């Protein structure tokens, strides 16, 4: 479990660039001493940060570039003008086999578009997905797509199921992850045509996963399945809504504990409990959206995160790199596509 | 503000029937003494409950029927066989002008389908919506559609904006409610065609509301707008996900407070604060989905709620009945449709 793995880092990505990327990588290196890094970006700026963390400096190579993708660049602009930027070079290191995973806190749209162009979708896949790690009362689950694309065909939803199962196998070390299809509970309708068709296929096809049928939004956090499949519009809204609700309740809680002297004293005594709660709810713990369905792994960190949050994204990248996700997933997808064609022909 | 208003109650709806509906209505009557009720369902069962609450018995008329819609009936079955059921009669009382609003904790799909059939959509409206009241850090907002239909055209999203604004005017007493369109934040895509078109129309048309543009899922609970507009699939998933997240954090909090003696003592001292928090997070406080876009108002309570939760739905029904929502909304929708046609013609 301690093979050397090389992570390509876009050192200029995110709101803080090397000031977060470098100390974040250093934190991750403490946990995974086998890690190696290639940092792409402005060399003096990166060196200034690396000087503070000699353990990381010893395991890092710096590749200088002056070019960066701005957070405000449109994906189309980034594709036209992005060649040679720190983001581009980090992704290209994965394509070239110099690194196992690319991590960036930069412009999501540009990162996705460049990853698709440079790493290329896996055979038979048209739409990659972004997978998020979602904390549950049990442990964690994987939700995808949380916003790579809007809408998904039945076939794409089944592909998401296989991709998510592959990621769950890599991260949670479960051979047959459980999968649920996110749907609405109104009796009249019971979901769109694509969702119903995907349900029929997932139920009727022998796949390397345990399909559990439809689930509703309130079951995600209960951890009823390892993988939740949904198209990207509703998936993105669900993820953001959960984040917003957690923040909202945090605000309620702080206000409630300030309302009387007794509450304040109680809150101080219970501070150990509150610390555990805060850690549970810390969005930095589950930082990192993984692009799945490409011939290479790319992990997107939140743009505004700090070193602790960035380290979570690097940890995730390391765990993904440790697994043999891509070749296994390629085989699973090919088998699924064959079964689908055989069923259509019969 | 204390006009007599008559609420038609499906006494047999929900998991507990009259045992929840009757005490729920009694609670609401304490708050709004001007209320009157017509209760539809099994008369002996209703009378047995009414005997315990004489104040309500004095303001209630009972209309007997043996027929009920089962929670498991499909909407199509309910429409075919539903005539004469307690649910049907309650809705029909609104159509006949005997009641101002119908309230049921019964089968959502059947309730929606029957309401559409009996009350009929307002002129120019094809798809009604279900609006939910969503607690925010500021106060409350209205989110629609949370599941009446899947998908929505640009025109329907604009109609939802007007319906939601009408409801916000009725409940929050704001003349020009603020409205946001729920969208995804991924730079590459920025929403579906329908959402973009609705955005352009809402921005470019003079309407009796304050359009604030796109918002993301995490902003709903921050209370950035009075009305959040979204199609029903994503809206239902957002609502359920928020409910699930709140429950999940409640479980974290309870576990965190049990983890040490000090935490337990602190939690006891801070119990006043926790009580406030619990009230804030109580899903019964915001119980009640309102069907909008029909020639009459119908309010759906959660099927599994208790008397307190059912009373919230009745309160909501009363407040909606107090407002002159329907004629005002009809005028607003007609004006909007004219503007749209004029814009298309020019």
Interface residues (C-beta under 8 A of the other chain):
Chain A: X74 X75 X107 X108 X109 X110 X112 X113 X135 X136 X137 X147 X148 X149 X150 X151 X182 X184 X185 X186 X187 X188 X189 X191 X192 X216 X217 X218 X219 X220 X221 X222 X230 X232 X233 X234 X236 X237 X238 X239 X240 X241 X242 X243 X244 X245 X246 X247 X248 X249 X251 X252 X253 X255 X256 X257 X258 X259 X260 X262 X263 X264 X265 X266 X267 X268 X269 X270 X271 X272 X273 X274 X276 X277 X280 X281
Chain B: X74 X75 X107 X108 X109 X110 X112 X113 X136 X137 X147 X148 X149 X150 X151 X182 X184 X185 X186 X187 X188 X189 X191 X192 X216 X217 X218 X219 X220 X221 X222 X230 X232 X233 X234 X236 X237 X238 X239 X240 X241 X242 X243 X244 X245 X246 X247 X248 X249 X251 X252 X253 X255 X256 X257 X258 X259 X260 X262 X263 X264 X265 X266 X267 X268 X269 X270 X271 X272 X273 X274 X276 X277 X280 X281
